Amino acid sequence: MERPALARLPVATACAALAIVLAATSWAYGYHRDELYFRMLPLAWSYVDQPPLVPALVHLTRLLGDEVWILRVPAVLLAVGSVPIVALIARETGGGRGAQALAAWGYAFGAFTLTGGHTLLTASVDLVVWPAIVLCALRALGRDPRWWLAVGLIAGASTWNKLLVAMLLVALAIGLATCGPWRAFRTPWLYAGVALLAVLAAPQLVYQAQHGWPQLAVGAGLAASNAADVRVTMWPFLLILIGPTLVPVWVAGLVRAARDPRLRFIAVAFAVVLIEVCAAGSQFYYDYGIVVAVFAIGCAPAARWAASRARRGWLRAAVVANILVTPFLTLPLLPASVSPAPLINQAIADQVGWPHLAAQVAGVVPAGTPVVAANYGEAGALDRFEPGLEVYSAHNALYDLGRPADRTDRVVTVGLRDPGRWFASCSMLARLDNGLGVDNEEQGAPVQLCSAPTLPWSALWPRLRHLD
């Protein structure tokens, strides 16, 4: 498959536009709950719920200042850096200047690209990782099998972010095994890449094995609360992840991949990833990376379709509509009280009200009384905005950071829905209210003063633990 010239200018301008939009909105609303959690975690080799990369990035940003916009600089860089990779997939599959421009501008303002670039999440790293693995696999199959080393290097390094990259690797392996090109299995470079992956992933796999594979428990916990919704909503969300107006482009990519023997493994991998996401039931956006790949593959046929002036106009209108609409649904462009984003995008709702929550709790906590928060967002907010409080949580890795001493006779609980089963008495101090009418997980949650635990804290703490 001939590789056209690189469309430097349209790709560079798409990168610049995305960087400007993300930088301009990086300070708005506030921290995401995950960012508060990462900020609270100490540096470690790994954690029960995730590898250490993103918490380490958060600690690195704090050397420059403890502000939300500084913390998000890596997310902006990752999102911007992923744009050329997507354009290169379009180029690798025969896309010329127009196809590469479509890939860059369409993807840059994709709904989940903006979400992952606005907040520093483990998914922000995946914006680069999944398309890069697909690009390197295409080059290994079509140009030089030594690119399998790059696949192993990227995938192995990605295990220090999260182990979810295994979903993509399994899907690609199934695609190659079922429909080829089978020559991939005859080159030693593929196995060298697998060996490199194994070496890089070993520390994280050893940690998980030593701790009883807690990430499986985290996945089960997420599925227990999310699976029913994820298995339904993931299908309509396929129409939203990049943007509704660009769905025909990635559908064209899927059709093209299914028809082209050189790309058919991508079509199979797409189906396998959807099955994996549905079966896991953890998060609906886990398939974004493979959707992006088929979108990039679809840019060449879309550009050919738009040969006439009228069709070019329709295609440009679709891209412009995506650029104009998706930021209002995924970024904090309007005040939270009137913005549609918190209603549609949970990642935006999870950025609202944390300073107010911390002030509410601090205003009712009796002096010297420890606080036990139900989840890491609440604990992280109290740690960030009310550092004078003694804060604990049994959620995920915070469980291992400590608990109230056994002699502790009373605590203030935040967000625990039924603490009365663990204490002789509990009285309501307040109900959390972000003051903006945003219906997130904390809105209306109880703040209670609970006394006389029915078990010593050493025995009670494991019962409060939850991994999700």
C-alpha positions, 0 to 999 in steps of 0.5 A: 500500500503506497504511502502518500506525502505527510500533510504537515500543515493541516495536521499541525494546525489541528494540533495547535487548535486542540492545544489552544482549546484544552489550555484555555479550559484547563482551569475551569470548574476544578479537579476531576475526582480521579485527579484528586485521588492521584494527587493524594496517593504517595509515590509507589511501585504500583497500587492495588487498582492501577500501575503508577504512571499517572500518579507519578505524573501528578507528583511531577506536575506538583513540582511546578505548582499545586494548581489544576491547570498545571496538573493537566499539562500532561493530558494536553500534551498527550491529546495533542501528541495523539493527533499526528498518530491518527493522521499517520494511520490514515496515511499508512492506509493510503490517505493523501492530504485530504484524508490526513486533514480529515483524520487530524481535525475529526479526531482532534475534536472527537468527544472523548479526545477532548475529555481525555485531553481536558482531565489527566486520567489513565485514559489520557495516556491511552489516547496515544497508546492504542493508535500508536500500537495500531500504526506500528502493527500496520507498518510491521505488516506492510513495511518492516517486521521490525516494527513489532519491536515498537509494538512490544515497547509501547504496549509494555510501557503502557502496562505502567499506566494500566493493564487494559492494553491487553484487550487491544493486543488480544483483539489484534492477535485474534484478528491476525490469527483468523484472517491474516496476514499469517506471515506475521507469525513467521517472523522472529520480530513478532516474538521479539516484540512479545518478549520485550512486552513481557520484560516491561510488563513483568514488574506490574504483573508480579505486583498484581500476582503478589497481591492476589490480582486486585485489579480483577477485583476492581474490574468486578467492582466496576462491573457490579455497579456499571455493567447493566448500564455499560452493556446498554449505553456502549452501543449508542455511545459508539455514535458519540465517542468521536461525534455523530456527524463523523460516524459515516467516516468510521463506518466507511473505515470498518467496511473498507477494513472488512473488504481489504485482506490487508486490513481485515484483521482490524475489522475483526479486532474491532468486533473483538474489542466491542465484545470484550468491553460488553463482557467486562461491563466496566466503562463504555469508553474502553473501545475508543482506541479501536474506533479511532483506528477504523475512523482513520482507515475510513478517511481515505475512502471518505476523501475519495467520496468527496471528489466533487465540490458539493460532497466536499462541502458536506464533508467539511460541514460534518467536520465543522459541526463536530468542532463547534458542537462537541466542545460544549458537550465535553468541556467546561465552556459555560457556567456549570449551572447552565452548561449541558456538559455535566448532564451529558458527560460524567467526567465534567460532572465529577469536576464540580463542587469539590472546594464547596464540599470540603468547606461544608465538611470542615464547617461541621467537623468537631475539632480533632475528629477524624473524617472517613470518606466513602470514596477517593474523590471526597477524600482527595477533595478534603486533602486538597482543600482542607489539609488540616483535617485527619482524613481516611478512606477505605476506597481502593489504594487509600485503604492501605494509607491508614485507618483511625486508631482503635481508640477512636470513639467517634468519626465524621463520615462523608458519603457513607449511606448506612453507617449506623450498622457499624456504630451505636449512634449516628446523627446527621450534620449536613447533606452535601450540596454543590450549590449549582444543581449538578447531579453528581455522586456527591450531591445530597450525600450525608455527612454524619457524626458517628460514635461508638463503633461496634468493632475495633477499627482494625476489624471494621476497616476491612469491612469498609473496604471497596475496590471499584 
